[in-house]
Amino acid sequence: MPSAAPIGRPRGVVAAGHPATAAAAVDVLEAGGNAYDAAVAAGFVAAVAEPCLSSLGGGGFLLASTADRQEVVFDFFVDTPGRGRPADAPPPQLDPVTVRFKSADQVFHIGHGAVAVPGCLPGYLHVHERLGRLPLSEVVAPAIGHARDGLVLGPGQASVVRLLEPIMTANEEGRTRYLVDGEILPDDGEVVNAPLAAFLTAIADGTISGFDDPDVARTIADDMAANGGAMTAEDLQAYRVVERRPLAAWHRGARLITNPPPSYGGTLIVRALNALSSDGGPMPPFGSGAALIRLAEVLDEVTRFHTAPRPLSTKGTTHVSIADGEGNLAAMTTSNGSCSGVFLPGTGIMANNIMGEEDLHPAGFHTAAAGERVGSMMSPSVLFPPADEPIVLGSGGSERIRSALTQVLVNVLDHDLALDVAVLAPRLHWDGRSIQLEPGFDPEAVALLAERRPVNVWQETDLYFGGVHAVGPSGACVGDPRRGGTTGLARPTRR
């Protein structure tokens, strides 16, 4: 493949959840990297810049559509821990903590017993080895610099740290990192993570291979065993990234590829699009009462269809979309659950709490078999419209991922909206009891919808409704402000 973009087109286009995340991808593209080098660089930086939403101790997915027409989903989501754990070991220890949201308090379970086997670090290394071309040291360098020298998170990410204060400051390491003069991080507060910088330096120069390194795995496992965790050295060394064929579907003449089973999100989005196509008629005009009613019906149908027999990841999530000038496309979504308050010893990495989220484990905590891949709603996707360039997209937002992405796709394909308008347009979500509705819809349309279903109209937009970051190869790009979205263009290169 050529190393430079055609003259007149950007070398690459990026949409991500933090300016530093996007800048790392742009820098790597301008240094000669491809979309996969850039995505991996963005993932490493997101672990510093978006610490409540992503972590090397979390998990995720990267959908790749390459210039030579490979299509593959790299599944590096978390596993259920407990491989090789003694049968007589005590139950994993979960610590309840209350997080105070605007509208309600919610209890989360954190601590060592909440930690699932992480996949982001092995996933990034696997993707880089398979599809990247720059040296690993160059790809990891931006994250090392931010962790070593410090990074201002800014209002969006700092507000999430403040929301999760009881989790982020559950131990001394967290308090050292996220308290400034005894107060939780302000918007302009700088985060320094020297242990993470040192760990990443060892990854970059090959001193250690990752969590599966024998000394690293043993240290983490010993800490888990001493503090009520279930994760073992065998878990860390047995973890494998899984390559899957994307799920493909058609809607209004466009082809969509997205995350396949055993995860759920892509399947539910495809089911929603199929339902909208099955009536044979056009979608009612955008924002009309008829359109809102039709969307609500479809999302209700999808909700009733979805009965999760396996743990399902939710909560803190972020996304990055990248298209390079060579035709490589990368959509990557990652999550750290709601964070566990546990730092993996010697790494500066906060682990996920996905084994401790009650709504994900209706059969009870730690009832799934050790080594089982946890299910997810995350749905990194690529859309190939019939007469236009591809669109790379994905979203954070837990259960709202499927409704956010479905509506953006419908806005583009059914309503013929420009990409930025499609993402910024108001959204709705059926939560199983009522329609959650963003402000901005025509009051008459809302009144018609309210005749059919209970409606709760929000007073402001919120990250509750997802964060769809999307790009096209020629420069179309939008970072969803609901989740601090930002964009970047890598400069074209002449050969």
C-alpha positions as CSV (number, residue, x, y, z in Angstrom):
1,M,0.0,0.0,0.0
2,P,1.3,3.6,-0.7
3,S,2.6,5.5,2.3
4,A,1.1,8.8,1.4
5,A,-2.4,10.1,0.8
6,P,-3.4,11.3,-2.7
7,I,-2.6,15.0,-3.2
8,G,-5.5,17.2,-2.2
9,R,-7.0,14.8,0.3
10,P,-6.1,14.7,4.0
11,R,-3.7,12.1,5.1
12,G,-6.2,11.0,7.6
13,V,-9.4,12.1,9.5
14,V,-10.0,11.4,13.2
15,A,-13.0,11.8,15.6
16,A,-12.4,11.0,19.2
17,G,-13.4,11.8,22.8
18,H,-10.6,14.1,23.8
19,P,-8.3,16.5,22.0
20,A,-5.2,14.7,23.1
21,T,-6.7,11.4,21.9
22,A,-7.4,12.8,18.5
23,A,-4.0,14.6,18.3
24,A,-2.1,11.4,19.0
25,A,-3.8,9.8,16.0
26,V,-3.1,12.8,13.8
27,D,0.6,12.9,14.8
28,V,1.0,9.2,14.0
29,L,-0.7,9.6,10.6
30,E,1.5,12.5,9.8
31,A,4.6,10.4,10.8
32,G,3.7,7.9,8.1
33,G,1.5,5.5,10.1
34,N,-1.8,4.1,8.9
35,A,-5.3,4.1,10.4
36,Y,-4.4,1.2,12.7
37,D,-1.2,2.7,14.0
38,A,-3.3,5.8,14.7
39,A,-6.1,3.9,16.4
40,V,-3.7,2.1,18.7
41,A,-1.9,5.4,19.5
42,A,-5.3,7.0,20.3
43,G,-6.2,4.0,22.6
44,F,-3.1,4.4,24.6
45,V,-3.6,8.1,25.0
46,A,-7.3,7.7,25.9
47,A,-6.1,5.7,28.9
48,V,-4.5,8.9,30.1
49,A,-6.9,11.6,28.8
50,E,-10.2,9.7,29.3
51,P,-9.5,7.8,32.5
52,C,-13.1,7.1,33.5
53,L,-14.1,5.9,30.1
54,S,-11.1,3.9,28.9
55,S,-8.1,2.1,30.4
56,L,-5.5,-0.5,29.4
57,G,-7.3,-2.4,32.2
58,G,-10.6,-2.4,30.3
59,G,-11.8,-4.0,27.0
60,G,-13.1,-3.2,23.6
61,F,-13.4,-3.8,19.9
62,L,-11.8,-2.5,16.7
63,L,-13.5,-3.0,13.4
64,A,-11.0,-2.8,10.5
65,S,-11.8,-2.3,6.8
66,T,-8.5,-2.2,5.0
67,A,-7.4,-0.7,1.7
68,D,-6.9,-4.3,0.4
69,R,-10.5,-5.2,1.4
70,Q,-10.0,-7.1,4.6
71,E,-12.9,-6.8,7.0
72,V,-12.3,-8.0,10.5
73,V,-13.5,-7.2,14.1
74,F,-10.8,-7.5,16.7
75,D,-12.6,-8.6,19.9
76,F,-10.5,-7.7,22.9
77,F,-13.3,-7.3,25.4
78,V,-12.9,-8.7,29.0
79,D,-13.1,-12.3,30.1
80,T,-14.8,-13.6,33.3
81,P,-11.9,-14.3,35.7
82,G,-11.1,-17.4,37.8
83,R,-9.1,-19.8,35.7
84,G,-7.2,-22.1,38.0
85,R,-8.6,-20.5,41.1
86,P,-8.9,-23.0,44.0
87,A,-12.3,-24.4,44.4
88,D,-12.3,-23.6,48.1
89,A,-11.2,-20.0,47.6
90,P,-13.6,-17.5,49.3
91,P,-16.1,-15.6,47.2
92,P,-14.7,-12.5,45.4
93,Q,-15.0,-9.4,47.5
94,L,-17.2,-6.6,46.2
95,D,-17.4,-3.2,47.8
96,P,-20.6,-1.1,47.3
97,V,-20.1,2.6,46.7
98,T,-22.8,5.3,46.0
99,V,-22.4,7.6,43.0
100,R,-24.7,10.7,43.0
101,F,-26.1,11.5,39.5
102,K,-28.2,14.6,38.7
103,S,-31.5,12.7,39.0
104,A,-30.7,9.8,41.4
105,D,-28.2,8.0,43.5
106,Q,-26.8,4.7,42.1
107,V,-24.9,1.9,43.9
108,F,-21.9,0.4,42.1
109,H,-19.7,-2.4,43.2
110,I,-16.0,-1.9,43.0
111,G,-12.9,-3.4,44.5
112,H,-10.7,-6.4,43.5
113,G,-13.7,-8.8,43.2
114,A,-15.2,-6.5,40.5
115,V,-12.3,-6.8,38.1
116,A,-12.7,-8.8,34.9
117,V,-9.7,-10.0,32.8
118,P,-8.5,-6.9,30.8
119,G,-8.3,-6.9,27.0
120,C,-7.3,-3.4,25.9
121,L,-3.6,-3.8,26.2
122,P,-3.3,-7.2,24.5
123,G,-5.8,-5.9,21.9
124,Y,-3.8,-2.8,21.0
125,L,-0.6,-4.9,20.7
126,H,-2.4,-7.5,18.6
127,V,-3.9,-4.9,16.2
128,H,-0.5,-3.2,15.9
129,E,1.3,-6.4,15.1
130,R,-1.4,-7.5,12.5
131,L,-2.1,-4.2,10.7
132,G,0.3,-1.4,11.9
133,R,3.6,-0.5,10.3
134,L,5.3,2.1,12.5
135,P,7.6,0.8,15.3
136,L,5.6,0.3,18.5
137,S,7.8,2.8,20.3
138,E,6.5,5.6,18.0
139,V,2.9,4.5,18.5
140,V,3.2,4.5,22.3
141,A,5.3,7.6,22.6
142,P,2.4,10.1,22.8
143,A,0.8,8.3,25.7
144,I,4.2,8.0,27.5
145,G,4.7,11.8,27.2
146,H,1.3,12.7,28.5
147,A,1.5,10.2,31.5
148,R,5.1,11.4,32.3
149,D,4.7,15.1,31.8
150,G,1.0,15.6,32.8
151,L,-2.2,16.3,31.0
152,V,-5.1,18.7,31.7
153,L,-8.2,16.6,31.3
154,G,-10.5,19.6,30.6
155,P,-14.1,20.2,31.6
156,G,-15.7,17.1,30.0
157,Q,-13.4,14.4,31.4
158,A,-12.8,16.2,34.7
159,S,-16.5,16.3,35.3
160,V,-16.7,12.5,34.9
161,V,-13.8,12.2,37.4
162,R,-15.8,14.3,39.8
163,L,-18.9,12.3,39.2
164,L,-17.0,9.1,40.0
165,E,-15.0,10.7,42.9
166,P,-15.7,7.9,45.4
167,I,-14.4,5.3,42.9
168,M,-11.5,7.3,41.5
169,T,-10.2,8.1,45.0
170,A,-11.0,4.8,46.7
171,N,-7.3,4.2,47.6
172,E,-4.1,6.3,48.1
173,E,-2.9,6.0,44.6
174,G,-6.2,7.4,43.3
175,R,-6.2,10.2,45.8
176,T,-2.7,11.2,44.9
177,R,-3.6,11.3,41.2
178,Y,-7.1,12.9,41.3
179,L,-7.1,15.2,44.3
180,V,-5.6,18.7,44.1
181,D,-4.9,20.3,47.5
182,G,-7.4,17.8,49.0
183,E,-10.2,18.6,46.5
184,I,-11.3,16.5,43.5
185,L,-9.8,17.4,40.2
186,P,-10.9,20.8,38.8
187,D,-11.4,21.5,35.1
188,D,-7.8,22.8,34.7
189,G,-6.3,20.2,37.0
190,E,-3.3,18.3,35.6
191,V,-3.0,14.5,35.9
192,V,0.5,12.9,36.1
193,N,0.9,9.2,36.0
194,A,4.5,8.3,36.4
195,P,3.9,4.5,37.0
196,L,1.9,4.3,33.7
197,A,4.7,6.2,31.9
198,A,7.3,3.7,33.1
199,F,5.0,0.7,32.3
200,L,4.4,2.0,28.8
201,T,8.1,2.6,28.3
202,A,8.7,-1.1,29.1
203,I,6.0,-2.1,26.7
204,A,7.5,0.1,24.0
205,D,11.0,-1.1,24.3
206,G,10.0,-4.8,24.6
207,T,11.2,-5.1,28.2
208,I,7.8,-6.6,29.1
209,S,5.2,-8.2,26.8
210,G,2.1,-7.0,28.6
211,F,-0.1,-8.4,31.4
212,D,0.9,-11.9,30.3
213,D,4.6,-11.3,31.2
214,P,5.3,-13.8,34.0
215,D,6.5,-11.3,36.6
216,V,3.7,-8.8,35.8
217,A,1.0,-11.6,35.9
218,R,2.3,-13.0,39.2
219,T,2.4,-9.5,40.8
220,I,-1.2,-8.7,39.8
221,A,-2.5,-12.2,40.7
222,D,-0.8,-12.0,44.2
223,D,-2.5,-8.6,44.8
224,M,-5.9,-10.0,43.6
225,A,-5.6,-13.0,45.9
226,A,-4.6,-10.9,48.9
227,N,-7.6,-8.5,48.4
228,G,-10.6,-10.6,47.5
229,G,-10.1,-10.7,43.7
230,A,-10.8,-13.6,41.4
231,M,-8.3,-12.9,38.6
232,T,-5.4,-15.2,38.4
233,A,-2.0,-15.3,36.6
234,E,-3.5,-18.0,34.4
235,D,-6.3,-15.7,33.4
236,L,-3.8,-13.1,32.2
237,Q,-1.6,-15.5,30.4
238,A,-4.5,-17.4,28.8
239,Y,-6.3,-14.3,27.5
240,R,-6.6,-14.2,23.7
241,V,-7.8,-11.5,21.2
242,V,-10.4,-13.0,18.9
243,E,-10.7,-12.1,15.2
244,R,-14.3,-12.2,13.9
245,R,-16.0,-11.6,10.6
246,P,-18.1,-8.5,10.9
247,L,-21.9,-8.7,10.8
248,A,-23.1,-7.2,7.5
249,A,-26.5,-5.8,6.6
250,W,-28.2,-3.6,4.0
251,H,-30.5,-0.6,4.5
252,R,-31.8,1.8,1.7
253,G,-29.1,0.5,-0.7
254,A,-26.2,1.0,1.8
255,R,-24.1,-1.8,3.3
256,L,-23.3,-1.7,7.0
257,I,-20.7,-3.8,8.8
258,T,-20.6,-3.9,12.6
259,N,-19.9,-5.9,15.7
260,P,-21.1,-9.5,15.4
261,P,-22.3,-12.0,18.0
262,P,-21.5,-13.0,20.7
263,S,-21.9,-9.3,21.5
264,Y,-25.3,-7.8,21.1
265,G,-25.1,-4.2,19.9
266,G,-24.5,-4.8,16.2
267,T,-27.2,-7.4,16.0
268,L,-29.8,-5.1,17.6
269,I,-28.9,-2.2,15.3
270,V,-29.3,-4.5,12.3
271,R,-32.6,-5.7,13.6
272,A,-33.8,-2.1,14.0
273,L,-32.8,-1.2,10.4
274,N,-34.4,-4.3,9.1
275,A,-37.7,-3.4,10.9
276,L,-37.6,0.1,9.3
277,S,-37.0,-1.4,5.9
278,S,-39.6,-4.1,6.2
279,D,-42.6,-1.9,5.7
280,G,-41.4,-1.0,2.2
281,G,-42.3,2.7,2.6
282,P,-40.1,5.7,3.2
283,M,-39.4,7.0,6.7
284,P,-41.7,9.9,7.7
285,P,-40.0,13.3,7.6
286,F,-37.3,13.9,10.2
287,G,-38.6,15.2,13.5
288,S,-42.3,14.6,12.7
289,G,-44.6,13.0,15.1
290,A,-44.9,10.0,12.7
291,A,-41.2,9.6,12.6
292,L,-40.8,9.7,16.4
293,I,-43.6,7.1,16.8
294,R,-42.0,4.8,14.2
295,L,-38.6,5.0,15.9
296,A,-40.1,4.4,19.3
297,E,-41.9,1.3,17.9
298,V,-38.8,-0.1,16.4
299,L,-36.6,0.6,19.5
300,D,-39.3,-1.0,21.7
301,E,-39.3,-4.1,19.4
302,V,-35.5,-4.3,19.7
303,T,-35.7,-3.9,23.5
304,R,-38.2,-6.8,23.8
305,F,-36.1,-8.9,21.4
306,H,-33.0,-8.4,23.5
307,T,-32.9,-10.8,26.5
308,A,-29.3,-11.1,27.6
309,P,-28.4,-14.6,28.7
310,R,-24.8,-13.5,29.4
311,P,-23.2,-10.6,31.2
312,L,-23.5,-7.4,29.2
313,S,-21.1,-4.5,29.5
314,T,-22.4,-1.0,30.2
315,K,-21.5,2.4,31.7
316,G,-18.2,4.3,30.9
317,T,-17.3,4.0,27.2
318,T,-15.5,6.0,24.5
319,H,-14.9,5.7,20.8
320,V,-12.5,6.7,18.1
321,S,-13.1,6.7,14.3
322,I,-10.3,7.0,11.8
323,A,-10.0,7.0,8.0
324,D,-6.6,7.3,6.4
325,G,-5.8,8.6,2.9
326,E,-5.0,5.1,1.6
327,G,-8.4,3.6,2.1
328,N,-7.9,2.1,5.6
329,L,-10.8,2.5,8.0
330,A,-10.8,1.9,11.8
331,A,-13.6,2.1,14.3
332,M,-12.7,1.4,17.9
333,T,-14.8,1.4,21.0
334,T,-13.4,0.8,24.5
335,S,-14.8,0.7,28.0
336,N,-13.6,0.5,31.6
337,G,-17.0,-0.2,33.1
338,S,-17.4,2.4,35.9
339,C,-13.9,1.8,37.1
340,S,-13.0,-0.4,40.0
341,G,-10.9,1.9,42.2
342,V,-8.2,-0.8,41.9
343,F,-4.8,0.0,40.4
344,L,-3.0,-3.0,38.9
345,P,0.2,-2.9,41.0
346,G,3.3,-1.2,39.5
347,T,1.4,-0.1,36.3
348,G,-0.6,3.0,37.1
349,I,-3.5,1.3,35.4
350,M,-7.0,1.4,37.0
351,A,-8.8,-1.9,36.3
352,N,-12.4,-2.2,35.2
353,N,-15.3,-3.1,37.5
354,I,-17.3,-5.1,34.9
355,M,-17.8,-8.1,37.3
356,G,-19.3,-5.9,39.9
357,E,-22.2,-4.2,37.9
358,E,-25.4,-5.7,39.3
359,D,-27.6,-5.1,36.3
360,L,-25.1,-7.0,34.1
361,H,-25.3,-10.2,36.2
362,P,-29.0,-11.0,36.8
363,A,-28.1,-14.6,37.9
364,G,-25.7,-13.2,40.5
365,F,-22.1,-12.0,40.7
366,H,-19.4,-14.4,39.5
367,T,-21.8,-17.1,38.3
368,A,-20.4,-17.2,34.7
369,A,-17.7,-19.7,33.8
370,A,-14.1,-18.6,34.1
371,G,-12.7,-17.6,30.7
372,E,-16.1,-16.7,29.2
373,R,-16.0,-13.5,27.1
374,V,-18.4,-11.0,28.6
375,G,-21.1,-9.6,26.2
376,S,-21.2,-6.0,25.1
377,M,-23.5,-3.4,23.5
378,M,-20.5,-1.7,21.8
379,S,-20.9,-1.5,18.1
380,P,-18.0,0.0,16.1
381,S,-19.3,0.2,12.5
382,V,-18.6,1.2,8.9
383,L,-21.3,2.3,6.5
384,F,-20.9,2.1,2.7
385,P,-23.6,4.3,1.2
386,P,-24.6,3.5,-2.4
387,A,-23.3,6.6,-4.0
388,D,-20.9,8.2,-1.5
389,E,-17.8,7.6,0.5
390,P,-17.7,5.3,3.6
391,I,-18.6,6.6,7.0
392,V,-16.7,5.2,10.1
393,L,-18.7,5.5,13.3
394,G,-19.4,4.2,16.8
395,S,-20.6,5.4,20.1
396,G,-20.3,5.2,23.9
397,G,-23.4,5.1,26.0
398,S,-24.3,1.7,27.3
399,E,-27.8,0.6,26.3
400,R,-28.1,3.9,24.4
401,I,-25.5,2.8,21.9
402,R,-28.0,0.9,19.8
403,S,-30.5,3.8,19.7
404,A,-27.8,6.5,19.1
405,L,-26.2,4.6,16.1
406,T,-29.6,3.5,14.7
407,Q,-30.8,7.1,14.6
408,V,-27.6,8.5,13.1
409,L,-27.8,5.8,10.3
410,V,-31.5,6.6,9.7
411,N,-30.7,10.3,9.6
412,V,-28.0,9.7,6.9
413,L,-29.8,7.1,4.8
414,D,-33.5,7.8,5.3
415,H,-33.5,11.6,5.9
416,D,-30.4,12.4,3.7
417,L,-28.9,14.6,6.4
418,A,-25.2,15.6,6.2
419,L,-23.0,13.7,8.7
420,D,-22.6,16.5,11.2
421,V,-26.3,17.3,11.2
422,A,-27.1,13.6,11.5
423,V,-24.9,13.3,14.6
424,L,-26.0,16.6,16.3
425,A,-29.7,16.1,15.7
426,P,-31.8,15.4,18.9
427,R,-32.3,11.7,19.8
428,L,-34.7,9.6,21.7
429,H,-34.3,6.3,23.7
430,W,-36.9,3.8,24.8
431,D,-35.7,2.5,28.2
432,G,-38.4,-0.1,28.5
433,R,-40.7,2.1,30.5
434,S,-40.8,5.5,28.8
435,I,-39.3,7.5,25.9
436,Q,-36.3,9.6,27.0
437,L,-36.3,12.5,24.7
438,E,-33.6,15.2,24.1
439,P,-34.7,18.8,23.8
440,G,-35.1,20.2,20.2
441,F,-38.0,18.3,18.8
442,D,-41.1,20.0,17.6
443,P,-43.5,20.3,20.5
444,E,-46.4,19.1,18.3
445,A,-44.5,16.0,17.3
446,V,-43.7,15.4,21.0
447,A,-47.4,15.7,21.9
448,L,-48.3,13.1,19.2
449,L,-45.6,10.7,20.6
450,A,-46.9,11.3,24.2
451,E,-50.4,10.1,23.1
452,R,-48.8,6.7,22.4
453,R,-46.1,6.3,25.1
454,P,-44.9,7.9,28.3
455,V,-42.4,10.6,27.4
456,N,-39.7,12.3,29.6
457,V,-38.3,15.4,27.9
458,W,-34.9,16.3,29.1
459,Q,-34.0,20.0,29.7
460,E,-30.5,19.6,28.1
461,T,-28.5,17.2,26.0
462,D,-26.4,14.8,28.0
463,L,-23.9,12.0,27.6
464,Y,-26.8,9.6,28.5
465,F,-27.8,9.8,24.8
466,G,-24.4,8.4,23.6
467,G,-21.5,10.0,21.8
468,V,-21.3,9.2,18.1
469,H,-17.9,10.1,16.7
470,A,-17.8,9.7,12.9
471,V,-15.6,10.4,9.9
472,G,-15.4,10.1,6.1
473,P,-12.1,9.7,4.2
474,S,-12.3,13.0,2.3
475,G,-12.6,15.1,5.5
476,A,-16.2,14.9,6.7
477,C,-15.9,14.5,10.5
478,V,-17.9,15.1,13.7
479,G,-17.1,14.5,17.3
480,D,-20.3,14.3,19.4
481,P,-20.3,17.1,22.0
482,R,-22.5,14.9,24.3
483,R,-19.2,13.0,25.1
484,G,-16.6,15.7,24.6
485,G,-16.1,14.8,20.9
486,T,-13.3,16.4,18.9
487,T,-11.9,15.9,15.5
488,G,-8.6,16.2,13.7
489,L,-7.2,16.2,10.1
490,A,-3.7,14.9,9.2
491,R,-2.1,17.1,6.6
492,P,-1.8,15.8,3.1
493,T,1.6,14.6,2.1
494,R,3.2,15.1,-1.4
495,R,5.4,12.3,-2.7
